[in-house]
Amino acid sequence: MEQARMLLAIALSFLVFFVWNYFFVEKPVETTVQTELQTNQIQPKTDSKAIHNQPQGITQQPLQELPKKLEDEPRMIVVDTPIYKVSLSEEQACFSSFVLKHYRESVEADSPLKELIQRENHFGTIFTHFLNNSVTGIQTAIYTASEPGQKIIVNDSPKTLSFSWESAGGIVVSKKYRFYPDQYVIDLEVSISNRGEAVLNDTLVLSLSSITSEKKQSYGFEGPGALINNKLETIDIDDIEETPGINGKIKWISIQDRYFISSLIPRLEKESKMEMAIDKNNFLTTSYHEPILSLGPGQEQINNYQIYMGPKSVSILQGLNVDLDMAVHFGFFDFIAKPCLWLMNFLFRYIPNYGVAIIILTVLIKILFWPLGTKSYKSMNEMKKLQPLMAEIREKYKDDKKRMNEEVMGLYKTYKINPLGGCLPMIAQIPVFFALYQMLYGAIELRHAPFIGWINDLSSPDRLFDFGFSVPFMEPPYGIPVLTIIMGATMLIQQKLQPPAGDPTQAKMMMMMPIVFTVIFINFSSGLVLYWLINNILSIAQQYFVSKTKV
């Protein structure tokens, strides 16, 4: 039974570090959401040629003159707000760049600002076309912008920028953006007017795009996601060819990575389709397909959306009231991780250092589980007291395994010891550990957040000095992982306080555990390592305290 207990402990340890990532990629359970439906805008009918039984959002419109195109070359218009700067081209009326002013690419002070639309992305975001190409020229359309200048400053009040284009067949496409000075949300109105003589039957498509990382992330998610039928859907980039599209009642679609998200949010939640594609150059598109449109001559349809491009901050996303905060998902134990994130941010308000907030959070959780930990360590201590007697039994019955096990079980019964008593309380704490582990890895609050000294980014591995050359098993930057080494030392101390393994092979395996875990933790973020280090120190103190009590 001692062997079973030790093997269970080893299995649990490896479970924590090797299996958790696969454990967390399970689909979240369906969550009931409050659907905020907003109908498409309907223009009032004109007096002439009123059409009966028209689909919702489609109206009969009078012909109006489009603004004259003054230049042949498409212009670039920059919209500058306090929190982001976006460039829109008259070519396709798309976002050609999107820069976040409060975030940088790396922790260095002179690092460039974070770009959500890379300069290499010539496709742009909010690309608009028709699925069956029934409107000739729309994929290469040069729109006419309502703004005569090259720049719009959005400081005190919202500003609107409109684009319009007419096909040779008389189909007019207009896109109206509304920008706010203090929000990452942008309103979008897309109107389709039929000034031709033929009925337009096609599907309107709006696309998000991004260039994904060449190297697949070891942990965390990067790729397309959506809230479909009140269920969060995330599609691994490697699975896009097998699952190119999903049908259902779509609340939003997105492209996201560890810390940031670009999302298109239809104002009207309806049966539609999300389609995804990625090419050999890692160019990813995620498209929203409107229901099939049938637009007769003189009719117009208006569709309204919101665009969110910004950080995956739970508090910001919750304020949108469209369940976009569900995109921030910390795995199977998300319901535990979210309160822990709230508590960490609460502590940060009063102590503006996330490293200190992590330490206090770890202490509070340790206090919560102190009784369970005490019970576990008492059981281990009792087992340690019995080691001399168990050694005698092993020596006496080394040639009779059955009799040896019977005698060991009798020893447990005599001293009223549960051989698994040290493991069961630990198992009860595993959900909290998993939740904290995932939260500390994915929380954008820790991105580029300093702690002390050389630890200037709690989302990155800690490195002291720069070797200037690569090191096996270590991801750049290459330096001394001081925090990780200290953590490994605390694991070694913990091991010394536990009952020794009876089998020499098992003892050698246990001796290797701190070394193995130290190597594993080398590339983990310093925020995670800090949590594990503080937890180890508190566990050592608790073990020492329990060992001094009489059994």
C-alpha positions as CSV (number, residue, x, y, z in Angstrom):
1,M,0.0,0.0,0.0
2,E,2.9,2.3,0.6
3,Q,4.0,1.7,-3.0
4,A,0.5,2.5,-4.2
5,R,0.5,5.7,-2.2
6,M,3.8,6.8,-3.5
7,L,2.9,6.0,-7.1
8,L,-0.4,7.9,-6.7
9,A,1.6,10.9,-5.5
10,I,3.9,10.7,-8.5
11,A,1.0,10.3,-10.9
12,L,-0.7,13.4,-9.4
13,S,2.5,15.4,-9.7
14,F,3.0,14.5,-13.3
15,L,-0.7,15.1,-13.9
16,V,-0.3,18.7,-12.7
17,F,2.5,19.4,-15.1
18,F,1.9,17.3,-18.2
19,V,-1.8,16.6,-18.5
20,W,-3.4,19.9,-17.4
21,N,-3.1,21.5,-20.8
22,Y,-5.1,18.7,-22.5
23,F,-7.5,18.7,-19.6
24,F,-8.3,22.3,-20.1
25,V,-9.0,22.2,-23.8
26,E,-12.3,20.5,-23.2
27,K,-15.2,22.5,-24.5
28,P,-16.9,24.7,-21.9
29,V,-20.3,23.6,-20.7
30,E,-23.2,25.4,-22.3
31,T,-24.0,28.6,-20.5
32,T,-27.3,30.3,-20.5
33,V,-26.8,33.8,-21.8
34,Q,-29.1,36.8,-22.0
35,T,-29.6,37.4,-25.7
36,E,-29.7,41.1,-26.4
37,L,-31.5,41.2,-29.8
38,Q,-31.5,44.4,-31.7
39,T,-33.3,44.4,-35.0
40,N,-31.7,45.7,-38.2
41,Q,-32.5,49.3,-38.9
42,I,-35.5,49.7,-41.2
43,Q,-35.7,52.8,-43.3
44,P,-39.2,54.4,-43.7
45,K,-41.0,53.5,-47.0
46,T,-41.2,56.0,-49.8
47,D,-44.6,56.8,-51.3
48,S,-43.8,55.3,-54.6
49,K,-43.8,51.6,-55.5
50,A,-44.2,50.2,-52.0
51,I,-43.3,46.6,-51.8
52,H,-45.4,44.2,-49.7
53,N,-44.1,41.2,-47.7
54,Q,-40.5,42.3,-47.8
55,P,-37.9,40.6,-45.5
56,Q,-37.1,42.4,-42.2
57,G,-34.5,45.1,-42.8
58,I,-35.2,45.4,-46.5
59,T,-37.0,48.6,-47.6
60,Q,-37.8,50.4,-50.8
61,Q,-35.5,53.4,-51.2
62,P,-35.4,56.5,-53.4
63,L,-32.3,56.9,-55.6
64,Q,-29.7,59.3,-54.3
65,E,-26.5,60.7,-55.8
66,L,-23.3,59.1,-54.5
67,P,-20.4,61.4,-53.6
68,K,-18.1,62.1,-56.5
69,K,-14.8,60.3,-56.5
70,L,-12.1,62.9,-56.6
71,E,-9.0,60.7,-56.9
72,D,-8.2,57.5,-58.7
73,E,-5.8,56.2,-56.0
74,P,-7.3,54.9,-52.8
75,R,-6.6,57.2,-49.8
76,M,-5.6,56.1,-46.3
77,I,-7.5,57.7,-43.4
78,V,-6.1,57.5,-39.9
79,V,-8.5,57.5,-36.9
80,D,-6.6,58.5,-33.8
81,T,-8.2,57.9,-30.3
82,P,-6.7,58.0,-26.9
83,I,-6.5,54.1,-26.7
84,Y,-5.8,53.0,-30.3
85,K,-5.0,54.2,-33.8
86,V,-6.6,52.6,-36.8
87,S,-5.9,53.2,-40.5
88,L,-8.7,52.6,-43.0
89,S,-8.1,52.4,-46.7
90,E,-10.6,53.4,-49.4
91,E,-9.6,50.1,-51.0
92,Q,-12.3,47.8,-49.6
93,A,-13.0,50.2,-46.7
94,C,-11.1,47.9,-44.4
95,F,-8.8,48.3,-41.4
96,S,-5.3,48.1,-42.8
97,S,-3.6,48.6,-39.4
98,F,-4.7,48.7,-35.8
99,V,-2.4,49.8,-33.1
100,L,-3.1,49.6,-29.3
101,K,-1.6,52.6,-27.5
102,H,-1.5,51.1,-24.0
103,Y,0.2,47.8,-25.0
104,R,3.7,47.1,-26.5
105,E,5.1,44.2,-28.4
106,S,7.6,43.4,-25.6
107,V,8.5,44.7,-22.2
108,E,11.2,47.1,-23.3
109,A,10.3,50.8,-23.0
110,D,11.2,51.5,-26.6
111,S,9.4,48.5,-28.0
112,P,6.8,49.2,-30.7
113,L,3.2,49.4,-29.8
114,K,1.1,46.3,-30.1
115,E,-0.4,45.7,-33.6
116,L,-3.5,43.7,-33.9
117,I,-3.5,44.0,-37.7
118,Q,0.0,43.3,-39.0
119,R,1.5,45.4,-41.8
120,E,2.1,42.2,-43.8
121,N,-1.7,41.6,-43.7
122,H,-2.6,43.1,-47.1
123,F,-6.1,41.6,-46.9
124,G,-7.3,43.9,-44.1
125,T,-10.0,43.3,-41.5
126,I,-13.8,43.8,-42.1
127,F,-13.3,42.7,-45.7
128,T,-16.8,42.7,-47.3
129,H,-17.9,40.6,-50.3
130,F,-20.6,38.3,-51.6
131,L,-20.2,34.6,-51.3
132,N,-21.2,33.7,-54.9
133,N,-19.5,36.7,-56.5
134,S,-22.8,38.0,-58.0
135,V,-21.6,41.6,-57.5
136,T,-18.8,42.1,-60.0
137,G,-15.8,44.1,-58.7
138,I,-16.6,44.2,-55.0
139,Q,-13.5,42.2,-54.0
140,T,-11.3,44.9,-55.5
141,A,-13.6,47.8,-54.9
142,I,-12.3,51.3,-54.3
143,Y,-14.7,53.1,-52.0
144,T,-15.3,56.8,-51.6
145,A,-14.8,58.1,-48.1
146,S,-16.9,60.8,-46.5
147,E,-13.9,62.4,-44.9
148,P,-12.0,64.8,-47.1
149,G,-8.9,64.8,-44.9
150,Q,-6.3,62.2,-44.0
151,K,-6.8,62.1,-40.3
152,I,-9.7,62.1,-37.7
153,I,-9.0,62.9,-34.1
154,V,-11.4,61.3,-31.6
155,N,-10.9,62.9,-28.2
156,D,-14.1,64.2,-26.6
157,S,-17.0,62.8,-28.6
158,P,-17.7,59.9,-31.1
159,K,-16.8,60.5,-34.7
160,T,-18.3,58.8,-37.8
161,L,-16.5,57.8,-41.0
162,S,-18.5,56.5,-44.0
163,F,-17.5,54.7,-47.3
164,S,-19.6,54.0,-50.3
165,W,-19.1,52.1,-53.6
166,E,-21.4,51.3,-56.6
167,S,-21.0,48.4,-58.9
168,A,-21.5,48.5,-62.6
169,G,-24.8,46.6,-62.1
170,G,-26.1,49.3,-59.7
171,I,-25.5,47.6,-56.3
172,V,-24.4,50.2,-53.8
173,V,-22.5,49.1,-50.7
174,S,-22.0,51.5,-47.9
175,K,-20.0,51.0,-44.7
176,K,-20.4,53.5,-41.8
177,Y,-17.9,53.3,-38.8
178,R,-18.5,55.1,-35.5
179,F,-15.5,55.5,-33.2
180,Y,-15.5,56.3,-29.5
181,P,-12.7,58.0,-27.5
182,D,-12.6,55.7,-24.5
183,Q,-13.8,52.3,-25.9
184,Y,-12.3,49.5,-27.9
185,V,-15.8,49.0,-29.5
186,I,-16.5,50.4,-32.9
187,D,-20.0,50.5,-34.4
188,L,-20.4,49.4,-38.0
189,E,-23.4,49.8,-40.3
190,V,-23.3,48.0,-43.7
191,S,-26.1,48.9,-46.1
192,I,-26.8,47.2,-49.5
193,S,-28.9,49.1,-52.0
194,N,-30.1,47.8,-55.3
195,R,-30.2,50.5,-58.0
196,G,-30.1,48.1,-60.8
197,E,-32.8,46.2,-62.7
198,A,-32.1,42.6,-61.5
199,V,-32.8,41.0,-58.2
200,L,-29.7,40.4,-56.1
201,N,-29.6,36.9,-54.6
202,D,-26.5,36.2,-52.6
203,T,-24.9,36.0,-49.2
204,L,-23.1,38.9,-47.6
205,V,-19.8,38.0,-46.0
206,L,-17.7,40.0,-43.5
207,S,-14.2,38.7,-42.7
208,L,-11.7,39.1,-39.9
209,S,-8.0,38.3,-40.7
210,S,-4.7,37.8,-39.0
211,I,-1.3,36.3,-39.5
212,T,-0.8,33.6,-36.9
213,S,2.4,32.6,-35.1
214,E,4.7,30.4,-37.1
215,K,5.4,28.4,-34.0
216,K,2.4,26.8,-32.3
217,Q,1.9,27.9,-28.8
218,S,2.7,25.2,-26.2
219,Y,-0.1,26.5,-23.9
220,G,-3.0,28.7,-24.4
221,F,-5.2,29.2,-27.5
222,E,-4.6,31.0,-30.8
223,G,-7.1,30.9,-33.6
224,P,-10.7,31.4,-34.4
225,G,-13.5,31.3,-31.9
226,A,-17.2,32.1,-31.7
227,L,-20.3,32.0,-29.4
228,I,-22.7,29.7,-31.3
229,N,-26.0,28.4,-29.9
230,N,-24.9,29.8,-26.5
231,K,-21.8,27.6,-26.6
232,L,-18.1,28.7,-26.8
233,E,-16.5,27.2,-29.9
234,T,-12.7,27.4,-30.3
235,I,-11.1,25.8,-33.3
236,D,-7.5,24.8,-33.2
237,I,-5.6,26.0,-36.3
238,D,-4.6,22.5,-37.2
239,D,-8.3,21.5,-37.2
240,I,-9.5,24.2,-39.6
241,E,-9.3,21.9,-42.7
242,E,-11.5,19.3,-41.0
243,T,-13.9,21.9,-39.6
244,P,-14.0,24.8,-42.1
245,G,-17.4,26.1,-41.1
246,I,-20.0,26.0,-38.3
247,N,-23.7,26.8,-38.6
248,G,-25.9,28.0,-35.8
249,K,-27.2,31.0,-33.9
250,I,-24.1,33.2,-33.8
251,K,-23.6,35.9,-31.2
252,W,-20.0,36.8,-32.2
253,I,-17.0,35.5,-34.1
254,S,-13.4,36.2,-33.3
255,I,-9.7,35.7,-33.9
256,Q,-7.8,35.6,-30.7
257,D,-4.5,34.7,-29.0
258,R,-3.3,34.4,-25.5
259,Y,-4.0,38.1,-24.6
260,F,-5.9,39.9,-27.4
261,I,-9.0,39.4,-29.4
262,S,-10.5,40.8,-32.6
263,S,-14.3,40.2,-32.8
264,L,-17.2,40.9,-35.1
265,I,-20.5,41.1,-33.1
266,P,-23.8,41.1,-35.1
267,R,-26.4,43.3,-33.5
268,L,-29.0,40.7,-34.4
269,E,-28.3,37.2,-33.2
270,K,-29.6,34.9,-35.9
271,E,-29.0,31.6,-37.8
272,S,-25.9,32.1,-39.8
273,K,-22.5,30.6,-40.5
274,M,-18.9,31.1,-39.4
275,E,-16.3,30.0,-42.0
276,M,-12.5,29.7,-41.5
277,A,-9.5,29.3,-43.7
278,I,-5.7,29.4,-43.3
279,D,-3.1,29.2,-46.0
280,K,0.5,28.0,-46.1
281,N,1.7,31.5,-45.1
282,N,-0.3,31.3,-41.8
283,F,-2.8,33.8,-43.1
284,L,-6.0,33.2,-41.1
285,T,-9.5,34.4,-42.0
286,T,-12.6,34.0,-40.0
287,S,-15.8,35.1,-41.8
288,Y,-19.4,35.8,-40.8
289,H,-22.0,34.8,-43.4
290,E,-25.3,36.7,-43.2
291,P,-28.5,34.7,-44.2
292,I,-29.2,34.6,-47.9
293,L,-30.2,38.0,-49.2
294,S,-32.8,38.6,-51.8
295,L,-32.9,42.3,-52.8
296,G,-35.1,43.6,-55.5
297,P,-34.6,46.8,-57.6
298,G,-35.1,49.9,-55.4
299,Q,-34.7,47.9,-52.1
300,E,-32.1,48.4,-49.4
301,Q,-31.0,46.3,-46.4
302,I,-29.1,47.6,-43.4
303,N,-27.1,45.3,-41.1
304,N,-25.5,46.5,-37.8
305,Y,-22.5,45.2,-36.0
306,Q,-20.0,46.0,-33.3
307,I,-16.3,45.5,-33.7
308,Y,-14.1,44.8,-30.7
309,M,-10.3,44.9,-31.1
310,G,-8.4,45.0,-27.8
311,P,-7.3,43.1,-24.7
312,K,-8.9,40.0,-23.3
313,S,-9.8,41.8,-20.1
314,V,-12.7,40.2,-18.3
315,S,-13.9,43.5,-16.8
316,I,-13.8,45.3,-20.2
317,L,-15.5,42.5,-22.1
318,Q,-18.2,42.1,-19.5
319,G,-19.1,45.7,-20.0
320,L,-20.1,45.0,-23.6
321,N,-23.1,42.8,-22.5
322,V,-22.7,40.4,-25.4
323,D,-21.0,37.6,-23.5
324,L,-17.7,38.3,-25.2
325,D,-16.0,37.7,-21.8
326,M,-16.7,34.0,-22.4
327,A,-13.7,34.2,-24.8
328,V,-11.6,34.5,-21.6
329,H,-11.9,30.9,-20.5
330,F,-9.5,29.3,-18.0
331,G,-10.4,25.7,-18.7
332,F,-12.5,23.2,-16.9
333,F,-12.3,25.0,-13.6
334,D,-13.1,28.4,-15.1
335,F,-15.7,28.9,-12.4
336,I,-12.9,28.8,-9.8
337,A,-10.3,30.8,-11.8
338,K,-12.6,33.8,-12.5
339,P,-13.1,34.6,-8.7
340,C,-9.4,34.2,-8.2
341,L,-8.7,36.7,-11.0
342,W,-11.2,39.1,-9.4
343,L,-9.5,38.7,-6.0
344,M,-6.1,39.3,-7.5
345,N,-7.2,42.5,-9.2
346,F,-8.9,43.6,-6.0
347,L,-5.7,43.2,-4.1
348,F,-3.8,45.1,-6.9
349,R,-6.1,48.2,-6.3
350,Y,-4.6,48.6,-2.8
351,I,-1.1,47.1,-3.5
352,P,-0.2,48.1,-7.0
353,N,2.2,45.2,-7.7
354,Y,0.9,42.0,-9.2
355,G,3.7,40.0,-7.8
356,V,2.7,41.0,-4.3
357,A,-0.9,40.3,-5.2
358,I,0.0,36.8,-6.3
359,I,1.8,36.2,-3.0
360,I,-1.2,37.4,-0.9
361,L,-3.6,35.4,-3.1
362,T,-1.5,32.2,-2.6
363,V,-1.4,32.8,1.2
364,L,-5.2,33.3,1.4
365,I,-5.8,30.1,-0.6
366,K,-3.3,28.2,1.6
367,I,-5.2,29.4,4.7
368,L,-8.4,28.2,3.2
369,F,-7.0,24.7,2.7
370,W,-4.9,24.7,5.9
371,P,-7.1,22.0,7.6
372,L,-6.9,19.7,4.6
373,G,-3.2,20.2,4.4
374,T,-2.7,19.5,8.1
375,K,-4.6,16.3,7.8
376,S,-2.5,15.2,4.9
377,Y,0.8,16.0,6.6
378,K,-0.3,14.3,9.8
379,S,-0.9,11.2,7.8
380,M,2.5,11.4,6.2
381,N,4.1,12.0,9.6
382,E,2.4,8.9,11.0
383,M,3.6,6.9,8.1
384,K,7.1,8.2,8.7
385,K,6.9,7.0,12.3
386,L,6.1,3.5,11.1
387,Q,9.0,3.3,8.7
388,P,11.3,1.2,11.1
389,L,8.5,-1.3,11.7
390,M,7.7,-1.5,8.0
391,A,11.4,-2.0,7.2
392,E,11.5,-5.0,9.5
393,I,8.4,-6.5,7.9
394,R,10.0,-6.1,4.4
395,E,13.2,-7.7,5.5
396,K,11.4,-10.6,7.3
397,Y,9.0,-11.4,4.4
398,K,11.1,-10.3,1.4
399,D,10.6,-13.7,-0.2
400,D,6.8,-13.8,0.4
401,K,5.1,-10.7,-1.1
402,K,1.6,-11.8,-0.2
403,R,2.5,-12.3,3.5
404,M,4.5,-9.0,3.5
405,N,1.4,-7.1,2.2
406,E,-0.8,-8.7,4.8
407,E,1.6,-7.8,7.6
408,V,1.8,-4.2,6.4
409,M,-2.0,-3.9,6.2
410,G,-2.1,-5.3,9.7
411,L,0.3,-2.7,10.9
412,Y,-1.9,0.0,9.4
413,K,-4.9,-1.4,11.1
414,T,-3.2,-1.7,14.5
415,Y,-2.1,2.0,14.4
416,K,-5.4,3.1,12.7
417,I,-3.6,4.7,9.7
418,N,-5.1,5.1,6.3
419,P,-2.3,4.6,3.8
420,L,-4.0,7.0,1.3
421,G,-4.7,9.6,4.0
422,G,-1.9,11.8,2.8
423,C,-3.1,11.8,-0.8
424,L,-6.8,12.3,-0.5
425,P,-6.7,15.8,1.0
426,M,-4.3,16.8,-1.7
427,I,-6.7,15.5,-4.4
428,A,-9.4,17.9,-3.0
429,Q,-7.0,20.8,-3.7
430,I,-6.2,19.9,-7.3
431,P,-9.2,21.8,-8.9
432,V,-8.0,25.1,-7.2
433,F,-4.4,24.4,-8.3
434,F,-5.5,23.9,-11.9
435,A,-7.7,27.0,-11.9
436,L,-4.9,29.2,-10.5
437,Y,-2.4,27.7,-12.9
438,Q,-4.5,28.5,-15.9
439,M,-5.5,31.9,-14.7
440,L,-2.0,33.1,-13.9
441,Y,-0.9,32.0,-17.3
442,G,-3.7,33.6,-19.3
443,A,-4.5,36.8,-17.4
444,I,-3.6,39.8,-19.5
445,E,-3.1,41.8,-16.2
446,L,0.2,40.0,-15.8
447,R,1.5,40.8,-19.3
448,H,4.5,43.1,-18.9
449,A,3.7,43.5,-15.2
450,P,6.9,44.0,-13.1
451,F,7.6,42.4,-9.7
452,I,11.0,43.1,-8.3
453,G,14.6,43.4,-9.6
454,W,15.2,41.5,-12.7
455,I,11.5,40.2,-12.8
456,N,10.0,42.9,-15.0
457,D,7.4,40.7,-16.7
458,L,5.3,38.3,-14.8
459,S,4.0,36.7,-18.0
460,S,7.5,35.7,-19.2
461,P,10.2,33.4,-17.7
462,D,12.5,35.0,-15.2
463,R,16.1,35.4,-16.5
464,L,19.0,37.1,-14.7
465,F,21.8,38.2,-17.1
466,D,22.0,37.2,-20.7
467,F,24.3,34.3,-21.7
468,G,24.5,35.4,-25.3
469,F,24.2,31.8,-26.4
470,S,21.4,29.2,-26.5
471,V,20.9,26.7,-23.7
472,P,19.3,23.2,-24.1
473,F,15.7,23.0,-22.9
474,M,15.5,26.8,-22.4
475,E,13.5,29.1,-24.6
476,P,14.9,32.7,-25.2
477,P,15.9,34.8,-23.5
478,Y,18.8,32.8,-22.3
479,G,19.8,33.6,-18.7
480,I,19.8,32.3,-15.1
481,P,16.3,31.3,-14.0
482,V,16.8,32.3,-10.4
483,L,13.2,32.1,-9.3
484,T,12.9,28.6,-10.9
485,I,16.1,27.4,-9.2
486,I,14.9,28.5,-5.8
487,M,11.6,26.8,-6.5
488,G,13.4,23.6,-7.2
489,A,15.3,23.9,-4.0
490,T,12.0,24.2,-2.0
491,M,10.8,21.0,-3.7
492,L,13.9,19.2,-2.5
493,I,13.3,20.4,1.0
494,Q,9.7,19.3,0.8
495,Q,10.9,15.9,-0.3
496,K,13.2,15.5,2.7
497,L,10.2,16.1,5.0
498,Q,8.2,13.3,3.5
499,P,8.4,9.6,4.5
500,P,11.3,7.9,2.7
501,A,10.4,5.3,0.0
502,G,11.0,1.7,1.0
503,D,12.1,0.6,-2.5
504,P,15.6,1.9,-3.7
505,T,14.3,2.4,-7.2
506,Q,11.4,4.5,-6.0
507,A,13.7,6.5,-3.8
508,K,15.8,7.4,-6.9
509,M,12.7,8.4,-8.8
510,M,11.7,10.7,-6.0
511,M,15.2,12.2,-5.8
512,M,14.9,13.1,-9.5
513,M,11.5,14.8,-9.2
514,P,12.8,18.3,-8.1
515,I,15.3,18.2,-11.0
516,V,12.7,17.2,-13.5
517,F,10.2,19.9,-12.3
518,T,12.9,22.6,-12.3
519,V,13.7,21.9,-15.9
520,I,10.0,21.9,-16.8
521,F,9.4,25.2,-15.0
522,I,12.4,26.9,-16.7
523,N,10.1,28.2,-19.5
524,F,7.0,28.9,-17.5
525,S,6.0,32.5,-16.8
526,S,7.5,34.0,-13.6
527,G,4.0,34.6,-12.2
528,L,3.4,30.9,-12.3
529,V,6.8,30.1,-10.8
530,L,6.2,32.7,-8.1
531,Y,2.9,31.1,-7.1
532,W,4.4,27.6,-7.0
533,L,7.4,28.9,-5.0
534,I,5.3,30.6,-2.4
535,N,3.0,27.6,-2.2
536,N,6.0,25.4,-1.6
537,I,7.4,27.6,1.2
538,L,4.0,27.6,3.0
539,S,3.7,23.9,2.6
540,I,7.2,23.4,4.1
541,A,6.2,25.6,7.1
542,Q,3.0,23.6,7.5
543,Q,4.8,20.3,7.2
544,Y,7.4,21.4,9.8
545,F,4.7,22.5,12.2
546,V,2.9,19.2,11.9
547,S,6.0,17.2,12.3
548,K,6.6,18.8,15.7
549,T,3.2,17.7,17.0
550,K,2.9,14.3,18.7
551,V,1.4,11.5,16.8
